[in-house]
Amino acid sequence: MRNEIQTIATIDLDHEQMLILDGGREGRVRVLCGATWLTGEGEAGDTVLRAGSEHALGKGRVLIGGLGPAQVQIAIVAGGLSARLTWWLGSVLRAVRSQLARLQLGPGAYASRS
């Protein structure tokens, strides 16, 4: 059994919209379309990424800004039992939220009847 779980998210950014990623995990950012500006805590300089380019995420906070409309893919790799447990708990919480949303009644459901 592999000890790594890879979480992949695709995010659309508008012009000058900022995405902030807290560090501490190994991963990569890939630009699927458009262009982005990226700066990472502890890195010597900023990086401009264009469609098809990717960049390793460091241990610190990373800021990614859209240089016009852009789409980025974030891949985070986590290993060990704690990562599997975190992934499982996240899945359970998403399922519970989904079920609760289906059970929600409209605002008039609690109105008193005369």
Secondary structure, 3 states (H helix, E strand, C coil): CCCEEEEEEEEEECCCCEEEECCCCEEEEEEEECEEEEEECCCCCCEEEECCCEEEECCCCEEEEECCCEEEEEEEEEEHHHHHHHHHHHHHHHHHHHHHHHHCCCHHHHCCCC
